[in-house]
């Protein structure tokens, strides 16, 4: 048995959170909502926000990622709004570009690939790899999907976990050819069809999915308001503060629940486990000022397996529209301009005028999950549960969806706070 075990006694009365990204911040609010008043949050940097905190350039936000919440009923958004953090409702538009012979298929209000097929028949998903997921599709869909993944990842798809499909935007395919009513009926009748096929929101009658909540006035004010709100609640925020994993695991108090909302990789060694090989891949992001008459925010994904641009994001900051082009490699200015206009042709592209480049960043990304890493995270959570009991919470680090992470965190906090606290015993 590890250094802690569950015994009878009073319920946990303290929560300590390691990591000041969005998951850690939601954990602090949620713990307070559940009645905890002794809450401490540590982050290794001066400012809260983690990877989502934007850089500033002449008052404009250079965002590495966007935070999009659901409409007014979204649980994470509702929690933040209850503490005075403001949102505004926008039409969050998506689009995709897929090769269709010598032409391009532009699909509005759908962020996944749109591929032609003769039938909707699906095979079984026989494993947990991305290759297993792709093989379930008919051949006329599976072949271009595999080609796209090889272009995008450059990796053996049997070694990439199936959940990576969501990070790539290809977790659902819009099958071109069958009638919309046939696709909709198949989705309603079969959970596998629903998980692998999709329809643009207007065709599916899901117009609510076009509505999103974005932080009012931008991401930097958003995280500042969160810090102020937590301060009003009495949450102790300790920054900059590096908490070593050994110290966190060995020093947890008997009446304390700990939420490790930071990078999980440092936890492997103190738990006696071999850390998985990092699955970092580098993308080059160009951020440009633009003039654009179409709706923002807008995200357009490239599924053609051609060129260097994988995704375009357009967003507004202080009245200025910026375009972020994520690329597999560095691209010459004229080639980048040509690719952007090619991909935007089906999305009010005639109104798009490119201006000056504000930033060029090459950096590693960690959104590609290998099958080995997925198994290693399962082993890590099991080892933490054995050694730390219910008082150590390991959030769903690998899940990109904010609402899903928040809902899982809420359940974990409920269980941990209701359980009897761990008492120190001899190892």
Secondary structure as GFF3:
##gff-version 3
##sequence-region A 1 427
A	DSSP	beta_strand	4	11	.	.	.	ID=ss1
A	DSSP	beta_strand	14	18	.	.	.	ID=ss2
A	DSSP	alpha_helix	22	33	.	.	.	ID=ss3
A	DSSP	beta_strand	38	42	.	.	.	ID=ss4
A	DSSP	three_ten_helix	50	52	.	.	.	ID=ss5
A	DSSP	beta_strand	55	57	.	.	.	ID=ss6
A	DSSP	beta_strand	60	62	.	.	.	ID=ss7
A	DSSP	alpha_helix	75	81	.	.	.	ID=ss8
A	DSSP	beta_strand	87	91	.	.	.	ID=ss9
A	DSSP	beta_strand	93	100	.	.	.	ID=ss10
A	DSSP	beta_strand	103	108	.	.	.	ID=ss11
A	DSSP	beta_strand	114	116	.	.	.	ID=ss12
A	DSSP	alpha_helix	130	135	.	.	.	ID=ss13
A	DSSP	alpha_helix	139	153	.	.	.	ID=ss14
A	DSSP	three_ten_helix	157	159	.	.	.	ID=ss15
A	DSSP	alpha_helix	164	167	.	.	.	ID=ss16
A	DSSP	beta_strand	174	176	.	.	.	ID=ss17
A	DSSP	alpha_helix	180	189	.	.	.	ID=ss18
A	DSSP	alpha_helix	191	196	.	.	.	ID=ss19
A	DSSP	alpha_helix	201	204	.	.	.	ID=ss20
A	DSSP	three_ten_helix	207	210	.	.	.	ID=ss21
A	DSSP	beta_strand	211	215	.	.	.	ID=ss22
A	DSSP	alpha_helix	219	233	.	.	.	ID=ss23
A	DSSP	beta_strand	236	238	.	.	.	ID=ss24
A	DSSP	alpha_helix	245	250	.	.	.	ID=ss25
A	DSSP	beta_strand	256	260	.	.	.	ID=ss26
A	DSSP	three_ten_helix	264	266	.	.	.	ID=ss27
A	DSSP	alpha_helix	267	270	.	.	.	ID=ss28
A	DSSP	beta_strand	281	291	.	.	.	ID=ss29
A	DSSP	beta_strand	298	302	.	.	.	ID=ss30
A	DSSP	beta_strand	309	317	.	.	.	ID=ss31
A	DSSP	beta_strand	320	327	.	.	.	ID=ss32
A	DSSP	alpha_helix	333	344	.	.	.	ID=ss33
A	DSSP	three_ten_helix	349	351	.	.	.	ID=ss34
A	DSSP	beta_strand	353	365	.	.	.	ID=ss35
A	DSSP	alpha_helix	371	388	.	.	.	ID=ss36
A	DSSP	three_ten_helix	389	391	.	.	.	ID=ss37
A	DSSP	beta_strand	392	394	.	.	.	ID=ss38
A	DSSP	alpha_helix	402	418	.	.	.	ID=ss39
A	DSSP	beta_strand	420	424	.	.	.	ID=ss40
###
